[in-house]
Amino acid sequence: MYNFGVMWKSKVFALGFILSMCGCGADYLPKPKGFNRIDLPEREFTPLKENHPFVFEHSVHGLVEPDTFNKAEKDWINLNYQALDAKVHLTYKPIDGQQATLKAYLEDAFTLTAKHQIKAYGIEEGIVVTPNGYTGVVAELSGEVPTQFQFVVTDSTKNFLRGALYFNTAVKNDSLEPIIEYIKLDLMHLINTVEFRN
């Protein structure tokens, strides 16, 4: 008489032993961490066509939209990089030759940048002089901050333009780094082509 329970157990044991021996190869490699594939568009610029006290060349991939946050400010606009899920908020203010007004706008811009120090690993600021002779201040923020790049451009007497880059996603900034660098170069081109009409 056959004992099927013993035979069944021995077959299961043998099968388990064979599978364990086959699965212990020395050539096993863990899968590397995956990264999002980011296809950045070709860089191309176009002049701002809307009627504002300023003009500049902006990326054709940044759709110009009126700012909906403060509708009373008709010269506040956004550059919407829809494919990259990012926006650049541009705010314009006239100075009208008042140095106190310029100082207040600059202090406000620096205060807005400084608010990110809690989450920022670092803030690098630099001063630029544009080909049209305007002064600009550029701030690059690193870390998990809502805005990674901010700037102001002014002629110091009549016009003040501020810009800030924001993303509409919760993805960590280290994953967004290629997009951040791409848009930074677009914004440096914008800064260098700003021309105030007043």
C-alpha positions as CSV (number, residue, x, y, z in Angstrom):
1,M,0.0,0.0,0.0
2,Y,1.2,3.4,-0.9
3,N,1.3,6.3,1.5
4,F,0.3,9.3,-0.7
5,G,0.9,11.8,2.0
6,V,4.6,10.9,2.3
7,M,5.0,10.8,-1.5
8,W,3.3,14.2,-1.8
9,K,5.5,15.8,0.8
10,S,8.7,14.3,-0.7
11,K,7.7,15.7,-4.2
12,V,6.9,19.1,-2.8
13,F,10.3,19.1,-0.9
14,A,12.2,18.0,-4.1
15,L,10.4,20.7,-6.2
16,G,11.2,23.4,-3.6
17,F,14.8,22.3,-3.5
18,I,15.2,22.4,-7.3
19,L,13.5,25.9,-7.5
20,S,15.7,27.3,-4.8
21,M,18.8,26.0,-6.5
22,C,17.7,27.6,-9.8
23,G,16.9,30.9,-8.3
24,C,20.3,31.4,-6.6
25,G,22.3,32.6,-9.7
26,A,25.3,34.9,-9.2
27,D,24.2,37.1,-12.1
28,Y,21.2,38.7,-10.4
29,L,21.1,42.5,-10.6
30,P,18.5,44.7,-8.9
31,K,16.6,47.1,-11.1
32,P,18.1,50.6,-11.1
33,K,15.9,53.4,-9.8
34,G,13.7,54.8,-12.5
35,F,13.7,58.4,-13.6
36,N,10.9,60.3,-15.3
37,R,11.6,60.8,-19.0
38,I,11.6,64.5,-19.8
39,D,11.6,65.5,-23.4
40,L,12.5,69.2,-23.5
41,P,11.3,71.2,-26.5
42,E,13.7,72.9,-28.9
43,R,14.5,76.5,-27.7
44,E,12.8,79.2,-29.8
45,F,11.9,82.8,-28.9
46,T,9.3,85.3,-30.1
47,P,8.8,89.0,-29.2
48,L,6.0,89.8,-26.8
49,K,3.0,91.0,-28.9
50,E,0.7,92.2,-26.2
51,N,0.5,96.0,-25.4
52,H,2.4,96.5,-22.2
53,P,4.9,99.2,-21.0
54,F,7.6,96.5,-21.7
55,V,8.6,94.2,-24.4
56,F,10.9,91.2,-24.4
57,E,11.6,87.9,-26.2
58,H,10.0,84.9,-24.6
59,S,9.9,81.2,-25.3
60,V,7.3,80.1,-27.9
61,H,6.5,77.3,-25.4
62,G,5.5,79.9,-22.8
63,L,1.9,80.9,-23.6
64,V,1.3,84.6,-22.6
65,E,-1.8,84.9,-20.4
66,P,-3.3,87.7,-18.3
67,D,-2.7,87.2,-14.6
68,T,-6.0,86.2,-12.9
69,F,-4.8,86.8,-9.3
70,N,-5.1,90.5,-9.5
71,K,-7.3,91.6,-12.4
72,A,-6.8,95.3,-11.5
73,E,-3.2,95.0,-12.6
74,K,-3.6,95.0,-16.4
75,D,0.2,94.6,-16.9
76,W,0.6,91.5,-14.8
77,I,1.0,88.5,-17.1
78,N,2.0,84.8,-16.9
79,L,4.0,82.7,-19.2
80,N,2.3,79.3,-19.1
81,Y,4.6,76.4,-20.0
82,Q,1.7,74.0,-20.3
83,A,3.7,71.0,-21.5
84,L,6.2,71.4,-18.6
85,D,3.4,72.2,-16.0
86,A,5.1,75.5,-15.0
87,K,4.2,79.2,-14.9
88,V,6.3,82.3,-14.8
89,H,4.4,85.1,-13.0
90,L,5.5,88.6,-14.2
91,T,4.4,91.7,-12.3
92,Y,5.0,95.2,-13.5
93,K,4.9,98.4,-11.5
94,P,5.7,102.0,-12.6
95,I,8.2,103.9,-10.5
96,D,7.5,107.4,-11.8
97,G,10.9,108.7,-10.8
98,Q,10.2,108.1,-7.1
99,Q,13.3,106.5,-5.4
100,A,11.2,105.7,-2.3
101,T,8.8,103.7,-4.6
102,L,11.7,101.8,-6.2
103,K,13.2,101.0,-2.8
104,A,9.8,99.7,-1.5
105,Y,9.4,97.5,-4.6
106,L,12.9,96.1,-4.2
107,E,12.4,95.4,-0.5
108,D,9.1,93.7,-1.3
109,A,10.9,91.5,-3.9
110,F,13.7,90.6,-1.5
111,T,11.1,89.9,1.3
112,L,9.2,87.5,-1.0
113,T,12.5,85.7,-1.8
114,A,13.6,85.5,1.9
115,K,10.3,83.9,2.9
116,H,11.6,80.7,1.2
117,Q,14.7,80.5,3.4
118,I,12.8,78.1,5.8
119,K,12.7,75.4,3.1
120,A,15.6,76.5,0.8
121,Y,19.0,74.8,1.1
122,G,20.5,77.9,-0.4
123,I,19.7,81.2,-2.2
124,E,22.2,82.5,-4.7
125,E,21.7,86.1,-5.8
126,G,23.5,87.9,-8.5
127,I,23.3,91.3,-10.2
128,V,23.2,91.6,-14.0
129,V,23.3,94.5,-16.4
130,T,21.2,93.9,-19.5
131,P,22.3,94.9,-23.0
132,N,19.8,97.8,-22.8
133,G,21.5,99.1,-19.7
134,Y,18.9,98.0,-17.1
135,T,19.8,96.5,-13.7
136,G,18.6,93.1,-12.8
137,V,18.8,91.0,-9.7
138,V,18.5,87.2,-10.1
139,A,17.8,84.8,-7.3
140,E,18.3,81.0,-7.7
141,L,16.8,78.9,-4.8
142,S,17.6,75.3,-4.2
143,G,15.7,72.8,-2.1
144,E,12.0,72.0,-1.8
145,V,10.8,75.5,-2.4
146,P,7.7,76.6,-4.4
147,T,9.7,79.0,-6.6
148,Q,13.2,78.1,-7.8
149,F,14.0,81.2,-9.8
150,Q,13.1,84.9,-9.3
151,F,14.3,88.1,-10.8
152,V,13.7,91.8,-11.1
153,V,14.6,94.2,-13.9
154,T,14.4,97.9,-13.6
155,D,15.6,101.1,-15.3
156,S,15.8,102.7,-11.8
157,T,13.6,105.6,-12.7
158,K,10.3,104.6,-14.4
159,N,9.8,100.9,-14.6
160,F,10.0,97.8,-12.4
161,L,9.4,94.2,-13.6
162,R,9.5,91.1,-11.3
163,G,9.3,87.5,-12.4
164,A,9.0,84.2,-10.4
165,L,8.9,80.6,-11.7
166,Y,6.3,78.2,-10.2
167,F,5.4,74.6,-10.9
168,N,1.9,73.2,-10.7
169,T,3.0,69.8,-9.5
170,A,4.0,68.1,-6.3
171,V,7.0,66.4,-7.9
172,K,10.3,66.9,-5.9
173,N,12.5,69.6,-7.3
174,D,15.5,67.2,-7.9
175,S,13.3,65.4,-10.4
176,L,12.3,68.7,-12.0
177,E,16.0,69.9,-12.2
178,P,16.2,69.5,-16.0
179,I,13.0,71.5,-16.5
180,I,14.1,74.2,-14.0
181,E,17.5,74.6,-15.8
182,Y,15.7,74.8,-19.2
183,I,13.3,77.5,-18.0
184,K,16.1,79.4,-16.2
185,L,17.9,79.8,-19.6
186,D,14.7,81.0,-21.2
187,L,14.3,83.6,-18.4
188,M,17.8,84.8,-18.7
189,H,17.1,85.4,-22.4
190,L,13.9,87.3,-21.4
191,I,15.9,89.4,-18.9
192,N,18.5,90.3,-21.5
193,T,15.9,91.3,-24.1
194,V,13.7,93.4,-21.8
195,E,13.0,96.9,-23.1
196,F,10.8,99.4,-21.3
197,R,8.6,101.6,-23.5
198,N,8.2,104.5,-21.1
